[in-house]
Amino acid sequence: MKVCPIFAIANSILSKHQEMKKTFILSVLVLWILPEVKAQDLAGTITYQQVIRYNFDNIKEAHGEDQQTSAWLASLPEETSAVRVLNFNAEKALFEEEVSNSSPADPRLQRAIMYEGMLSPPRPVVQKVYYDFEKNQKLQQVEYLTRLFLVNSEIETVPWKLGSEKKKVLDYTCMKAAMILDDQDIVAWFSPEIPVPLGPSIFNGLPGLILAVERNGETAYVASSVQLTPPAEKVMIKPEKGSKVSVEEFATIQEEKEKEWEENKNSDDLNPHR
């Protein structure tokens, strides 16, 4: 049955109005809940599986149809996983790799990652994220060009857009939130059943613990266990190793190093098989 264009337009307007109203209500809910969340005396340990995917497009482009390179890349895994842990209490939190569960890296994969990195602008890798709630401070330990930096900032407001979809992660009902970050579509699934505005890596700021994160439609992090018992103080030690910089200073360092890379990217004839 055909729908009258007038009714179609009216339905569209009504739908958009309802969606705007829903988004407004959810946004107000966030602003109302967040102060209460911070006051909650919750503590726990969340274990996440991080899915790491590899893209060797720059190597493929540099070597064209070279059969040796193609065979080498085909022999490498397309993705691996790592265990990350978030420990938190009412005063502080620390997100880091679970070293005891890490397995030795494949040297062939490590060589490919290094070579791919030489063919693209250098990118920072977040090692640890530390939160001091009493001082409203966030400290990121970042590895960049083999150096460690401690990037200090306030705990910022994250521009999440809340949705109405729900799904289960472990035994918790989670709601959807989305944003654009570095030209990537990020989706977080958070549970209001655990009213803590934290999550894996740099993802935080929702009225509930983030139990899963998707990047461009693919899983990036997913919780594998939730323990809501206070962690030992020794597992939440503030990172001290690295050069202390502000967000602005680190951005300047990145800009300078990327400029150097652009100037020197064609100066070396690298061979990934060496």
N, C-alpha and C positions, 0 to 999 in steps of 0.2 A: 504494500500500500504506500503510495507516494505521500510525502508530508508537505503540506502547504509551506511555501518559502517563508511566509510571515511567521508561522508557528516555529519553523526551523530556526529562524533568526532569534525569535523570542526565547526558545529553549536554550540557544547558545548563550544569549545574554544572561539568562537565569543561571545557567551552569557556571559561567564565569563569575557571576555575583556570589554564588554559593561557595565557589572555590576561594575567592578573595576573602569572604567572611570566615571560612575555615582556617585559612592561613593566618588571618589577623588574630583569631581566637587562640591558635596554637602559639603564635608569637608572644601574645600576652601571657600565656601559660608559662612559657620559658622564663620570661622576665619575673614572673611571680614566684616560680619554683626555685630558681637558681639561688637566691639568698638563703632559702630554707635548706637547700641541698648542702651548701657549705657548712651549715650549722650542725648537720647530722654527724653523730659520732660513730661513723661506720669505718670499718677497717677490713682489709682482706688481701688475697693474692689471686690474680687472674693470670692464667696461662693461655697464651695465644700461639696458634700456628701461623707463621708468616709465609705466604706463597711468593716466591721470587721467580719472575719470568725473565728470560733472556732474549734480547733482540740483537742480532749480529748483522743488521742491514748495512752498516758502514763497511764491515769487512767484505761482505758480498759485493758491494758497489766498487770497492777498491780493487778487487781481484776478478771481477767480471765472471766469465764462464770457466775459470781455472778449475780443473777437475780435482786436483789435490786439495784445494781449499774447500770446495763443495763437499768432498768426502769427509774432510776433517770436521766441518761444521755439522754435518749430518750425524756424526758419531757422538755429538754432545747432547746432554739433556736439555729439553726446552724449558724446564722449570725445576726448582728445588724448593725445599721448605726449611724453615728455621724456627726454633722455639724462642719466644719472647715472653717476658714476665712483667706484670705490673703489680707492684706492692704499694699499698697506700694505707694511711690512717687519716685522722682529722687534721693533722698538722702538715703532712708532707706526702709525697708519692715519688716513686722511681720506676721508670720503664727502661728495660735493658734486655740484652740477650741472655738466655739461660745457657751459660757456658758449659755446665756439666752435661747437657744434652746435645751439644754440638758435635757433629761428626767431621772428620778430616775432609778438606776440600779436594775435589778431583783436580790434580795439577793441570790436566789438559783444559778443563773448564776455566781455571784460574788464568791460564795463559790467554785464552780467548777473551775473557773479561778485560784483562789488561790491555790487550791489543785493540779491542773495540773502544776502550776508554781513550786511547791515544788518537783515535780517529774522530772523536767527538769532543765538544767542549767539556772541561772538567766539571763534575757535579759533586756536591757535598753529600756525605752519607751520615745520617743521624745515628749515633751509637747509643746514646742514653738521653733520657729526658727526665729532669728533676723538677718537682713543683714544691715551692714553699708557700703554703696557703696563708700563713700568718702575715707574710711580707708581700703577698700577691706577686711573687716572682717565679719565673720559669727559666731554667738553665738547660741548654742543649749542648751535649758534648758531640761535636761534629768532626768527622774525618774529612779533610779536604786536601788533595794533592800530597798524601802521606803525612800531613800534619794534623794535629788535634787542636781544636778550638773550643772554648767555652763561651757560647753565645748567650748573653743574659738579656732578659726582657721582662716586662710585666706579663701576667697571664691575660692575654688579649681576648676580646669578644670575637667568637668565630661566626661568620655569616651563614649559618645553616638555614636552609629552607625546609620546614617540616612538612611531611606528607601524612596521608591517612592510612597507607598500607601497613600491614603487620605481618610478622612471621616469627617462628620459634627458633631460638638459638639455645642449644642445650635444653633446659626446661623452662626458659624464660621467654615471655612474650615481649617482642621487640617492635618498636616503631621506626619508621623510615625518616631519615633526614638527608638532604643533599646539598652540595655546593660545587662550584667550579674552582679548582686549585691548580695553578700552573697549566692552564688549558686542558685539564683532565676532569672528567666527570667523577666526582667522589660521592659515594652513597654510604651512610653509616646506619647501622641498626642498633638502637639503644633501648635499654630496658628500664622503664620507670620503676620497676620492682626493686631495682638497686639504685636508689637516688643519689648517685655520685657523678659529678660532671667530668668524668675521666674516660680514657680509652687508650688504644694502642698508639705508640709513637706520638706524633704531633696532634692527633685527633682528640678533641675534647670539647667541652662547652655545651653539652646537652643535658636536659633534665633527667639523666639516667645514664648508667654505665654503657659505653659502646662495646658491644660484644662481637661485632663483625663490621668490616670495612670492605667496600668494593671500589675498584678503580677501573673506569671505562668498562664497566659491566662484568669484570672478573674479580674473583675473591683476592683480596690482598692480605687481610687478617681475619681470623675467626677464632673465637674462644674455644678452648678444649676442656678447660676446667675452671670452676669458680669456688673459692674457699673464702667465706666471710668470717674469718678469724684473724685477730691481730697478728701481723708478721713481726718477726724479730727486728729490732732496731738496726742490727748489723747488715740487713739486706736493703736498707734505705739510706745508704751513705751518700752524701752529696759528692758528685764528681769534682775532682781537684786537678786532674791532669789535662793540660791544654792551655793555650794562650787565651786570656780573658779579653773578650771584645763585645761591643754592643751589636745589635742587629744592623745598625747603619754602617758600622765599621766593617762588619763581615761582608755586607753587600758591596762595599767599595773594594775589598780584597777580591771578591769574586769577579767584579767587573774588570779589574786590572788583569787578573789571570786569564780571563776569557779573551781579552784583547791580545795578550801575549800569545795565546794559543792560535788565534786567527792569523797572527803575523808569522808564526813558525810552523803551521800545520803541514806545509808542503816541503819542509826542509829535510825530513828524514825519510829514508826508504826502508820501511820496517817489514820484517818477514815473520809471520805468525808461527812458522814451523820450526824456528830456531830454538 
